[in-house]
């Protein structure tokens, strides 16, 4: 099913932080806001996206261009309002971020998730990411992660 065209994507702004952290625990059904500190929207709002529709916040993607790996972009956190899940909005957010990364000459996009997040693992695999792991102790002792990497095609056409 296609994303309703009334959902508008735009670059995030630092002021979006309060709206986003105000919904993430509800959207996930558990406390999750601690993995999204304000610094991401203060320092990486230019590479992050917000999706809005007539109802309000529809989704978001928090991404960054790695300052240490000049060929790499990283997706830290993505959320879609439960009322819009399954309609392609997450895919649309990812593709817009891929376009941004390609424009900035990034050739790889990386992300991680917990091994228990089977929906995320399936989504990233369907998006064409290489799935590695779980990688033991990735985020410290007994904190395993699944690692995703996608190679952007050279000369990626903006818009897909």
C-alpha positions, -999 to +999 in steps of 0.1 A: +000+000+000+014+034-009+020+062+016-008+087+015+006+117-004-007+140+024+023+129+045+050+155+040+087+149+047+109+178+057+143+182+074+141+180+111+147+210+133+160+211+169+125+222+181+111+188+169+128+170+198+100+175+223+074+163+199+094+132+190+104+122+226+068+129+236+055+099+215+084+073+212+075+055+244+039+052+233+048+042+198+071+014+210+049+004+240+079+005+264+104+031+277+127+039+248+133+076+249+167+073+267+183+062+235+173+094+218+190+123+236+184+159+225+220+161+211+208+142+180+184+169+169+206+197+182+236+185+161+222+163+134+189+179+125+201+188+090+205+150+082+173+139+101+138+139+087+103+145+101+071+132+085+038+151+091+003+148+080-030+165+089-031+146+122+004+156+133+037+138+137+036+108+113+072+096+116+108+106+118+143+094+110+174+105+130+204+101+108+239+115+105+269+116+082+298+101+100+325+126+107+350+098+112+341+076+082+337+099+052+321+073+031+294+064+057+260+076+068+243+062+099+206+058+108+203+060+145+165+059+151+134+057+130+098+058+141+064+056+123+031+064+141+012+031+147-017+045+127+005+046+096+026+015+099+027-009+069+020+018+043+055+025+031+063+056+052+095+040+068+107+030+033+100+066+021+120+080+050+149+056+043+150+065+006+150+102+013+179+097+037+197+075+011+194+104-014+208+129+012+237+105+019+244+100-018+244+138-024+270+140+003+291+113-015+284+087+011+286+052-003+275+032+027+246+034+052+248+016+085+224+010+114+220-014+143+192-029+164+188-054+192+185-090+183+150-091+198+137-066+173+127-091+146+106-065+128+136-042+123+158-071+111+132-081+086+126-046+074+163-039+069+168-072+050+139-063+028+154-029+021+186-046+009+208-042+039+234-069+047+225-083+081+253-094+104+249-109+139+239-108+165+273-094+173+282-103+209+290-075+232+287-049+204+275-022+229+294-035+259+293-067+280+261-087+272+247-060+249+245-077+216+234-060+184+225-069+149+245-047+124+231-035+091+250-022+061+238-010+027+260+000-002+246+028-021+248+024-059+272+047-076+254+076-093+223+070-072+194+087-088+178+112-063+143+100-056+153+063-057 
